[in-house]
Amino acid sequence: MMIDGREADAIMRLAAASVSSLSSCGAKAVYLFTAGALRRRDETERDAELDRQVGFLDGVSGPLVLPDGGWCWGFALRGPDGLLGYLVVHAAVEPSRDEFFLLEALGQQTAGALVNASLHRREREHALELQELNGRLSASVARLEQQTHVHEVLGDISVSRAGEPGIAHAVHRLTSLPVAIEDRFGNLRAWAGPGRPDPYPKPRARRREELLRRAAAIPHPVREKDRVLSLVKPRHEVLAVVALVDPRNTVGTHEMFTLEYATTVLALELSHLRNLAEVELRLHRDLADDLITGTDDESAYARADALGHDLRGAHCVIVVRWDGVQTDDAVAEAVGRAAASLQLSSIISRHSGLVVLLVSGCPEADVLYRLLSENLGGAGAAGIGGRCDRPGDFPRSYSEAIRALDIRRKSRSPGGATTFDQLGLYRILDNGENHDEIVAYVREWLGRLLDYDEHKNTDLVQTLSQYLECGGHYDETAAMLVIHRSTLRYRLGRIREITNLDLNDVDSRFNLHVATRAWKVLGGSM
């Protein structure tokens, strides 16, 4: 209705009337920028203080103060040439995020309609005044038709629920340029047009974050090398990025308009999907929390079935903590993607920086950590608990995963994944509270060797560990250490001299073997 040829005042009246149908708010006032100044264009009583505050907004959207203390916001209506006017909205309380987004969309639609109305007005004036400007008028009409066509095509895609692939293909048809839709991390979600890279390049995490911060500071699409990017950012969180691949620098007004409108349509689509995902995630989190704290089997099976997760069969608990990641959501999303890439179904929960994953089967620790590193960058740690055959086993597996994570983070190599089964003898010695006692035990039996290695830059503790792991066999030990047999004999002699222990004594040999294994689990952090 806004682009059916109405004048600016009629468009503003229609916009003001639409506020209450989109939200719990009402229209307070409307302004148009005419003759070099903002002028009130509604029928309500004049308010000099409100006029002054709107003027101080200086062409951008922002909050306004009402005498009754209610919520009030001025939406700046901007076109390609600058400020067109303001739509001032008020309510007793601040509207919800979804309502605010709809009001922003209304403001964008109103601004577009004002631009169109302005184009129509100029076209009529030019047609009457100067016949020689017919060419320019024709171009304006063509541009208006293009924009209307963009609205129609993308509007049809939105109604059809074709999703991100449908939006990407529509933008490609409208612009004749390849189109990529990426998530905030740079992973490809949809592509349309020729020249799709295979494999699709993914930027480093730090470089990607810098690009998003730079683009978020600019209220329109930005060029980054051979691409023009637009952030899908309903409010403060970037949900996706739409990119036009333009190595020849051909993007003009039509392509920019198409890109911006496609971004708005995609924002509506992703916001809807995000709301559904948040509800599902909340249900998953509640079930995961109950499972790791303990619940009856029948109830757990029924709730898991309702969520589409088969809780029967082998499972295990994985806990993840990642350094340098801003939100638990980012870690949870990366963990979920890692489990999905391993074709493992999962239930995810989050606890102040710690992500808990209940997963079918049990992934290899090294493979899981590699996938997490590729998605998140930086370093972190994961602990994997023992096997669960029934819901009642989850509290035990969760406790084991926590212990494996804590031991990994306290070790000399805190980055990586550790399974509870890998702890071996250490899981018997450590009850989660006697870490210092184990360190003291290792120092008691290996302290002299550890100090000698540190001061002489030798590797006698590792030599002793390998010798004991090989059952005292010289040839096997020398082969594992890639040294000569005589070199091994010399090192063992030095070990006997330094420790003053008989390696053939059963008690000494047992305690040294236990101490070297504990030393290896602790990562050599003595």
Protein Blocks (a to p, Z undefined) as FASTA:
>chain_A
ZZnopafklmmmmmmmmmmmmmcbdcfbdcddeehiacdfbfbdcdfklmmmmmmnnopa
cddddfklpacdddddddfkbcfbdcddddfbdcdfklmmmmmmmmmmmmmmmmmmmmmm
mmmmmmmmmmklmmmmmmmmmmmmmmmmmmmmmmmmmmnonojmlmmmmmmmmnopacdd
ddfkopafbdcdehiacddddddfklmmmmmmmmmmpcbdcdehjaccddddfklmcfbd
cddddfkopacfklmmmmmmmmmmmmmmmmmmmmmmmmmmmmmmmmmmmmmnopafklmm
mmmmmnopafedcddddddddehiabfklmmmmmmmmmmmnopacddddeehiacdddeh
jddfklmmmmmmmmngpadddddddddfbfklmmmmmmmmmmmmmmmmmmmblgccddfk
lnmmmmmmpgojammmmmmmmmmmmmmmmmmmmmnopaklmmmmmmmmnnopaklmmmmn
opafklmmmmmmmmmmmnopafkbmklmmmmmmmmmmmmmnnopZZ
